[in-house]
Amino acid sequence: MYSHAFSILFVVFLVVTLLVRFWLASRHIRHVLAHRAAVPAEFAEKIPLHAHQKAADYTVARTKFGLVSMLVSTVSLIGFTLLGGLQWLNATIFNATGGGMSYQLGLVIAFGLISGLIDLPLDFYRQFRLEERFGFNKMTVGLFITDMLKGMLLAGVIGLPLVWVVLTLMDKAGDLWWLYAWFVWTGFQLLIMVLYPTVIAPLFNKFTPLADESLKSRIEGLMQRVGFASKGLFVMDGSKRSAHGNAYFSGFGAAKRIVFFDTLIERLAPQEIEAVLAHELGHFKLKHIVKRISVMFLISLAFLALLGYLKNQIWFYTGLGVNPIIVPGQSNDAMALILFMLVLPVYTFLFGPLTSLSSRKHEFEADAFAAKHTDSRDLVSALVKMYEDNASTLTPDPLHSAFYDSHPPASVRIRHLNLGAAQ
Ligand SMILES: [Zn+2]
């Protein structure tokens, strides 16, 4: 009885999600094309028409590609659940392994590999067709394959032991397993934050200390003004994979470092780099990063508690097309984990705008911080260059932007910065 109700609820949420995504994407495409003919007046002096039109075409191509990916992942989601894909995989691996931990880990690995195979052609197309067509791809097929193998190796070395610990807790730690699993998960996330800059990221990129002395002393001056201590300034060879530029922070505590993509250093003037960095330091100083991480931890606690309840409900499995294995001494924990990860996004999609809203609020605050500690005109000119270089559209559909965008539209952001400067 519950099982059917749960299947119906799942289908309803899935259909609503698809309709909303399709509607937003088509609005976005229409809006961008309608503004393709001319550069918006406020940018007319700074951005040439051909760059504006490239951004429009790139945005439309990416949005269309997003729709294709959405269709593929929906078909695979339904195939795994209601059409019995997971049920088949479950029975096959159970029979092959005879149950126990090897069955559970085998199920997780097989599911991971199959999902990866489904995504592979899409990833390949995005990198070597879409990004290539607009001149952003700098990757060779060889690098694409080595990246993939390194990713799989990392998942095996870091991910599998974590899954093993969680499965063991689910099996042996009693009703409060989810609380212990949350401590493990939280500790794991913190560990990754420490290991990422020093161990994981260097597997994929080269990091060299910033060599430009005048830029370095400029940046050190800024860090001193705002009271920020860092383990170092690094330049990353982002140009190895993509022409898109960026700057970010990584690590925390004493291990904090600031990373600039080489593409960004080449393109921006020193005072513009300083302004961009001031924005990033704003995120740190205004505690945005700590807030974001804390919210993430709280949400994962709530989700784990929910999984603690769902894993004991037969309808959770049968409603999603899987017959749980009912053999004494065997458990369905790995299946519960997989089903939960698989269907959770269907139920959380409509909450997306809340995350975007809080992220955009933080962006405004970080911009204001940068304007206070550097010249806001430098941040404006840096933003304009970054929009142009990344072919980001200046004319997104307002609703599409409100729903998805972690950053406010360029025109709104720049208007805020200019207003701040005029006061
Ligand atoms: Zn930001």
Boltz pocket constraint, residues with backbone or C-beta under 6 A from the ligand:
constraints:
  - pocket:
      binder: B
      contacts: [[A, 279], [A, 280], [A, 283], [A, 362], [A, 363], [A, 366]]
      max_distance: 6.0
